[in-house]
Amino acid sequence: MIQKRRDEDRGQANIDWLDGRHSFSFGHYYDPEFMGFKVLRVINEDKFAATAGFPTHPHKDMEIISYMLTGALEHKDSVGNGSTIKSGDVQRMTAGTGIKHSEFNPSEDTQNHFFQIWIEPDQNDLEPSWEEKNFDDEAKRDTLLLIASKTGRDGSLSLSQDLDLYATRLNAGGAISHKLVDGRDAWLQIAEGTVTIGDVTLNQGDGASISDEDGFTLKAEEVSHVLVFDIA
């Protein structure tokens, strides 16, 4: 079964410095039908104005991934980590027993654009930790590149959850298939372009859950960038 989540139906956060879209209930946006998908709790697509962002704030017992699309994001936290990630970079923060961090766009003239993803961990009260890597665009070309996984296998970021996050960049006319093992389902998030799965068309900003299927095939109608969550 494929359930489409249209871009225009997502929650919105529009203030002077933030243009945000919420695939699931978040903050002041509440939709009882979209509280998350399995252990996937948050997919926020955010754009920060130049020099703007969230001041220091706390998190606990959550795996938090920042996936940069364009621009830069500066991160500082209460356990001494700090860096600036740019397009192609992905950061994982384990909030665990508790962590405080800030997120800012360090550019003085350019908006940034990124996904922030929250995943419920498989155990609470982990030691807070942080990890980041760059995943080259060409390594994602017409393939599913593993970005994060339970074991950190194949050079991916490590997660405290049985979830595999893949990214692909498909050329127009390209197609790629993915098998789903029994008991696993998928969520797709379209960062760019238009793809089809069977008779379902997904455009930029759309998402979709795939449940009780053996797998799926993505076909790109134009150059497309897609995140694929394979979840136990």
ZIVENZI-V378465 format. One line per field, one symbol per residue. phi: phi as a letter, one per 20 degrees, with the letter a starting at -180 (. if undefined). psi: psi as a letter, one per 20 degrees, with the letter a starting at -180 (. if undefined). burial: b if it has 16 or more other C-alpha atoms within 10 Angstrom, else e. A space follows every 50 residues. Layout:
phi->???
psi->???
burial->???
This chain:
phi->.ddedfgfeffccdcfdcdccdfcgaleeccfeceqcleedbcdddcefg mdrefgbecblbeddddeebmccecccfdneaacdcgneccdceflfqbd bccceffebcfdbbedcdcffebemffgbbbbbdcfgffeflbeefdbbg dmflnefeceaebdddcccefgnfbbdbedfgndcccdceebnccccmdd dcdgnfcaecclcfrbceceebgcccdcddcf
psi->ppopoqgiiqqqooahipoqpohrppcippoiimiaociohpopoqpprp jraprpqqqqlqppppopgqbqpppprijjqproqapiqppppohcipqp rqpqoiqijpqrprppppppriqrkqpqrqqqqpophhiiokropphqrg ikqkjrqqqlqmpppqqqopqpiqqqqpqpqpiqrqpqpohqaprqocjp pprphqrqqoqlqiarpppphrpqopppoop.
burial->ebebbebeebbbbeeeebebbbbbbbeeeeeeebebbebbbbbbbbbbbb bbbeeeeebbbbbbbbbbbbbbbbbbbeeeeeeebbbebbbbbbbbebbe bbbbbbbeeebbbbbbbbbbbeeeebebebebebbeeeebbbbbbbbbbb beeeebbbbbbebbbbbbbbbbebbeeeebeeebbbbbbbbbbbbebeee bbbbbbbbbbbebebbebbbbeebbbbbbbbb
